[in-house]
Amino acid sequence: MLLLYLFITKKKGEGRRMIRSVRGYLMMLAIIAGCTLLPMNFCKSASAGDAAPTFQDVASSIYGQAVGDDDSGELFVFGLTAKYTGPDRVMPGEGKFKNIFYFLPVTALYYDPEHYYVSTQKVEGVFKTDECVLCHSIQTPRIVVDWKASKHSKSGKTKAMAAEQVVGCDACHGNNHQELKMPGHQSCAPCHPQEQKDHTTGTLGSHAHAWHIEINEFAWQLGKPGEEVASCAQCHGIVSNRCDGCHTRHQFKPSEARKPESCGICHMGVDHAEYEFYYNSYHGKILMMEGGTWDWDKKMTPKNYRVPTCAYCHMGEDGNHNTQNMSTVYNHMGMFQVNRGAPRYKSKRDAWIKKCQGCHSPRFAAEQLYAMDEQINISFTKWREAVGILVGLYLEGLFDPMPADLAPDWTGGHTMNLLPGGAPRFYNVSNIERLAVEMIVYQVTAVYKAAAHFSLDDVTYNAGAFPMDRHLIQIKDEASKLRRISTLEKEVGIEHKAYDFWKHGEYTDLLTGYKRKEGDVLSKDECRHGDHPCFDEPEH
């Protein structure tokens, strides 16, 4: 009947739509067949005493495509007949947990070059800048164009330099072509010592420790395969270990770093959406309308800029490269509750009010910040209500699955996600735990960050308070179902055991917890963050 309809229809558009419907229908049949064949094939193999076929084997029988390695270049139907091979080139992690995790080469080599980069150049010789420019005008012409447009290409000096000079290729990369360096912030220090000093003086939560602590010692990085979290490490690495994350090579313009787009590379997304929140504020809207006419080479003062930007607030007129200098207190991206208006933080609150006085009255600024405090406090009441429900379920053993029924976490244990040592995570948890973690990591923090950046809609409707309402309802709904199911199971004498798919699977078996061995954790002497304490340790 479907083919007959396609034949007699007079509207080509309708015919094309129906063809797509037929394809969808056939695809649905294939999926249903797969769901039917999967248990049959497994049972058949088990009864015959043979090894059970893999999921890929079953998919192969459905789609008629041979199983193959995922790096072979074959086009695998929905990826269902591919076997995961994993990266064949990785670099070891760093610090006391370096035996537990690894980096993809690009992550280590280019985002922590001081500790990983080794030149593989085959060209021999010692070269001067004009010789580098001659060759690279052909090899990598864009970087030559950018360098020529930069201040580095013109004779000049900073306060730290004894005389005017051109900062050429050899100043940053060296002149021996077989021993070339990939510059980090250490390479910039001879000419920019104050900026480099500012950059490295931040504490936990600052750019300075975004890599050497927050990547190398945080469970969100350590618990997963390195290729999955490579982008996390790259954002943290470029802002921690290099200077061109904010003013990109090879122009290195301060004017570029003064614009929010520079910060937005990392400070965006559902768990740290400062960039989006800023542009949803009046400040951001005015910048979008007028920013193209401003002179971004001028210092960041109220007379030069009609609205503040990230650098205006967090670096100031003097360009302090410790962007944490205006922060009140480190609170794990907003996941820890603190009242920034408390008397103990009066000097910081006064500093923020003074910062706003470029455009606003002290009273308006103080009231705006007070509103932020109260919006944050009310958000934590929903979070605590949700956690109270979870704790009750956990103590009664009603999570499905319970922590012991999951794959081991990165420590090798089975700690509840929200308890000390559990390290809040979005994976390898029960559904109700995942909902709770989304509340604190995505929504509670959104209230704080949106309020701090004056994004009215995001505090409530879009990202913060009202999405929290939905999650709280979902948590209560899930809790209700878990309790009702438990009651029914007890009535009929069923003792439920969590299904094995919570503990094992093609992806789940790759998690770090399965690979951790005795002796994998090394001495903190292996860490590379100087005298600063390791994460969750009071002193080094």
N, C-alpha and C positions, 0 to 999 in steps of 0.2 A: 504493500500500500504506500509506503514511504517513497519508493522508487517511482511509482505511478504518479504520485503527487508532484514529484520533482519534474517529471516529463511533461505534465499538462499545464504546470503553472505558467502564467504569462508574465509574471513580475520577476525579473532577474534577481532583484534584491532579496525577494522572499526565497527564491531558489537557493541563493548562496547561504542565507540564514539556515535553511533546512539542511543543507549539506553539512554545515557546522553542527547542527543538532544530531545528524546521523553519526558523525564522527564521535560526538560526545556520548551517544548511545552505545556505540561499539566499544568505546573506552570504558564505559561503565560495566559492560559485560566482561571485559578483560579483568577489571578490578574484582568483580564478584567471583569470577572464575579463580582468580588468585587467592581470594579469601577462602574459597572452598577447597582448592587443591592443597593449600599450605598445610592444614592439619592432617589431611589424608596422606600426603606424602611423608610427613614426619612419622605418622603412626605406622605406615607401611614399612618404612625403613627400620623402625625400632623393632617391629615384630619379626623382621627377617634377620635381625642381629647385625645389620650393617650400620655404619656411622650415619647419623641423621644428616640429611642434606642441609646446606646452608640456605639462608634466605635468597642469596644470589642464585643458587641452583634452581630453586623453585621459580624465581622470576625468569630465569633462562628458559624454563619449560613453557612458561606462559607467552613470552614475547619472541621466542625463537631466536634469541641472541646469545652467543657464547659468553660465558663469564670471563672477565679479563681484568688486568690490573688497571687502576684508575689513571696511571701515568703513561698508558700506552698510546694515547692519541685517538683511541676509538671514540665514537659518539654513542654513549650508553643511554638507552631509553630511560628517561627520568632518573638516570644514575642507578637503577635498581640491579643491574647485572655487573656492576663494577666492584672490585675488591680494593679496599683502602691499602695503600702502600706506605704512606707517611713520607716525610722529607728524608732524602738520603744525604743531605748536608745540613748540619745544625752546629751551633756553637754553645759551649757550656754556659750555664747561668753564672751568677755572680754572688758573692757574699757567703754567709754561713749555710744557705740553702742551695748552693750551686749544683749539688749532686741530684737535686730533686727535679729541677726544671731546666729548660734549654731555650735558646733564641734561634730564630731563623737568621741566616748570615746577614741580611740587610739590616736587621734590627740591631745586632751587636756592632757590626763594622761601622755603620754610619750614624748611629744614635748614641753610642758610647765609644767614640773613636780613640780616646786616650788609652783605653784598656784593651781594645780589640783590633783596631785597624793596623794592618800590615800591608805595605805596598807590594803589588805583584807586577809592577811595570818591568818590561823587558828592555826598554830603550835605555841605553847607557849614556852617561854624560852629566856634567854639571852645567846648569844653564842660568842665564840672567833673565830678568823680566821681559826685555824686548825680544829675546829668543823664544820665550814661552808664548808671548802674544803672537808672534809670527806663525808658529805651528798651530796653536789653538784657534787662530782665526779660521782655520780650515777644519780642524778636528771637532771643536766645540765652539762654534762662532758666537752663540748667544751669550756665553759667560764673558767673552771678550768685550762684546758690546756693553754689557752691564758694568763690567769693571771700568771701562773707559768713561762711563757716565757717572761713576762714583767719585767721592772725594779722595779715595785711595789713589786714584790715578793722577791726581794733581799734587803738586808740592805743597805741603802743609804740615802742621804739627799740633799735637795735643799738649796739655799742660805737663804731661809726663815725658815728653820727647825733648831731647836736648837741642835739636835743630830741625828745620823743615826738611821733609823728604817725601818721596813717592813711596807708598806702601804697595810694593809689587807682589807678584806671585810667590817669590822665594821667601818673603817675610812671613807668610802664613803656611806655606806648603814645604819649605825647604828648597834647596837648589840641586840636590842629587836626585836624579830622576828615578833611580831604583830604590830610594829611601824616602819617597814623598810621604808627607803627613796629611791626614785628614783633620782639619782644625777643630778644636773644641774651644770652650771659653778660656782655657789656659793660654791659647795662642793669642787671644786678644788682650791679655793682661798687661804685657809690656807697654802698650800704648794707652790702654784704658784701665788703669789699675783701680780707680775708685768704683767704676761700674762693675768690674769683676768682683771686687770686695763686697759691694752691696749684694750682688747676686748670690754670693756664697754664704751670706750671714743669716739667711732665713732659717727658721726652725721647722719642725714637722708640719707638713701641709704647705710648705713654700715651694717655689720653683727649684730651690737648691736641692731639695731632697725628693723631688718628684721621681727620680730614677733610683738612686742608691738606697732608698728605704722603701718608698711606696710601690716600686715595682719588684724589687728583690726580696721584700719581706712581707708582702701583703698576700693573703690567701686568694684574692680574686685573680692574681697573676700566677701564683704557684700551683693552683689546683687543676689547671687545664693544660692541654697540649700547647706548646709554644706557638704553633702556627695559628691557632685560634685567637690568641690574645696578642698577636704581633702588633696590631694597630694600637692597642693600649700602650704597649711599651714604647712605640715610636713617638707618640704624643708626649709621653712623660720624658722620653730621652732627649728630644730636641730642645725642650724648654729647660731641662736640667743641665745638660752637658754641652750645649752649643749656644751661640748667640744669634744665629741666623734663623731661629724659630720665630723671632719677633721682627727683625729687619733682615729680609732674605738676601742671600748672596746672589750676585756679586756687587750689588749696589749698596746694601747695608744702610739704607736711608732712615734716619730718625723719624722723618715724617711718616714713613710707612708704619712704624711701631706705634705711632700716636693714634692710629685709626682702629676702631673696634674690629674690623675684619682681620687684623693681625691676631688678635686674641681669640677670635671666633673659630679658628682652626681647631683648637682644643676645647675651649669653653663653650661647647654646644652639645645638644643631645639631651635625652630624657633625664639623665641623672645630674647634669651640670649645665643647665640651659641658660647661663648668664647672657650669652650673645643674643639668643632669641628674646629673652625677657627685656634686655636693654632696648632692642629695636621695637618692642611692643609698647614702650613707654613714650611719654611726650618728648623726652630727650632724644630718643632714637628717631622718632618721626621728624623732628626738626632737623636732625642731622641728615636724614635721607633727602629732605627737601632742599636744604641749603648747603650741605657739606662740600659739594663740588665747587663752591665758590670761595672756600676758605683757604688761607695760606697755612698749610700744615707744617711749614718749616719754622713757624713761630713757636715760642715757648708756650706751655699750657697755663695760661692765665685767663681770668674772666674777661679781660679786655680783648683777648685775641680769639676766644671761642665762645659762641653764643650758648652752647650747652656742654656739659662735661662728657668726656669719653672715659673708657677704662683707664687709660694712662693718666688722664686728668685727675681722677680720684685716687688711684692706687700708686701712682709714681710722683705726681705733683710737678710743680714748676721746676724743681731741681733735678727731676728725672731719676729719683732714687730707684735703683734696679732691684732692691729688695721689695717686691710688690706686696709683701706681707706687712710692711711697716705701718700701714693704716688699719690692719686687722685688729679686732678687739680681743679675740681669743680663738685658738684653734678648736674647732668643734666637729671634726670629721665630716666636712662638707655640709654641715647642718643636721647630721643625724644625732648629735648630742644636744640636749636642751640646755640653753644658757640665756639668762636675761642680760643683754648687753647694756641695758639701762640701769643696772644695779650700781649702787654707790662705789663699789670697788673698781668699776670701769669708767668713772666720771671723766678722767683725763682723755680717754679715747672718745667718749661720747662728745665731749666739748670740741675735740679736734674735728670730728665729723660735722658738727654744727657749724664750725668756722669754715670748713671746706664748702659747705652749701651757701655760705653768706656771700659768695660772689654774685649770686642772683636772688637769694631768698632771705627773708627776715629770720633771725635766730628762733623766734617763736614758731614759725611755720616749720623750720627744719626739725626742731625738737619734737613737735607734735607728730610729724611724719615718721620719725624714728620710734617714737612711743607707740604709734599704730603698728609698726613692724613688730615690736616686742610682743604686743598683745595678740597679733595674728599668729605668730609663732607659738605662743603659749597655748592658744586654743587648739592648734593643730595637734599638739602632743596629747591632748585629752582623748582624741579619737584613736591615736596610735596605742595608748595605754589600754583603752577599752578593748581593742583588738587583741593585744598581747595577753590580756587577762583571760580571754576566751581560749587562746592557744595553750597557755600554761595549764589551764584546767584539763583540756583534752590530753595534753602530753602526760600529765600526772596519772591520768586514768588509762593511759596506753591506747588511746583512741585515734592517734594519727594513723593514716593509711597512705604510705607505710610509716612505721616508727623508724627512728634513726638507725637502729640496729639492722633494719631490713634493707638499708640502702648500701650503695658502694661506700667504702671507707673514704672519709674526707682526706684532705691533703696531708693531715698529720698522721694518717693511718688509723684514726679512731672513728667513732660514730657519735660525735657530740651533736646535740640538738642545735639546729641552725642559729637560734637566737640566744643560746647560753654562752658564757665565756669559753673561748676556745672553738666555738662553732663557726666563727667568722661568717657573718651574714652573706649568703650566696643565693643565686637565682636558679641553680641547677642542683641535681642530686638531692632534692628535697620533696616533701609532699606538697600537694597543691595548695593547701591552706597556709603552709609556711611561705611558699612563693608569693602568695597574695600579701602576706604581712610584710615581707621584705620589700615588695614594690611600694607599699605604703610609706615606709620609712626612707627608702633610698630615692624613690621617684617623687613622691607627693609631699611628704613633710619637708624635704629639702627644697621642693619647688615653692612652697609657701614662703620660706626664708629668702630664697634667692630672688623670687619675683617681687617680694615686698622691698627688699634691699635695692632693687633696680627699678622700682616704681612702675611695675607692669600690673595695672589694676586688674585686668581680665584674668591674667595667669594666676594671681593669688587665689582667686575663687573659681570661676567657671572652667577655665581651660586646663590648668595643670595642678592646682593645689587642693583647695578645700572640697570642692564638689566631686572631683574624681576620688577623693578619700572617702566620701560618703558611699560611693558605689562599691569600693573595696571593702568597707566595713560591713555593708549589707551582704556581699558575697562571702565574707568570712563567717558571718552569722549563719548564712544559708548552708554553707559547707559544714559548719559545726553541728547544725541541727540534723543534717542528713547522717553524719557520722554517729551521732548519739542514737538516732532512731534505728539505724542499721544494726548497731551494737545491741540494742535492746531486743530487736527481732531475732538476732542470731542466738542470744542467750535463751530466748523463749523456746527455740527449736533445737537447742543443743549444738549449734555450729561453732566451732573454734576456728576463726578465720586466720589464715597465714598469708602474709603478703606475697604477691606473685613475684616470681624470680626476675621478671623484666625490670623491676625496680633496682635490682642489684647488678644485673649483667645485660650487655648488649654490645653491638659493634662499636658504638661511641663510648658508652659508659665504661667499658673495659680499658679505655685509654686514659682514664682519669689518674691523676698523680698518686692518689691514695693506694692504688693497687701496686704501684712500682716502688714505693718507699721501703727502704730496708734499714736494718739496724746499722747505726754509724753513718747514715747519710747526712745528718745534721752536723756541721763542723763548728769549730770555735768561732766566736764573734770577732776574733782577730782577722778573719777572712773578709770582714765587711770593709767597705770603702767609703764610709761617711765620717771619717775622722773621729773626734771625741763625742759626736752626737750619739745618744743612746739608740740602740736598736729599737724597732717598733715593739711597743708593749713592755719595755723594760725601763725602770726608773733611772738607771744610770748605765754607762758603758762599762 
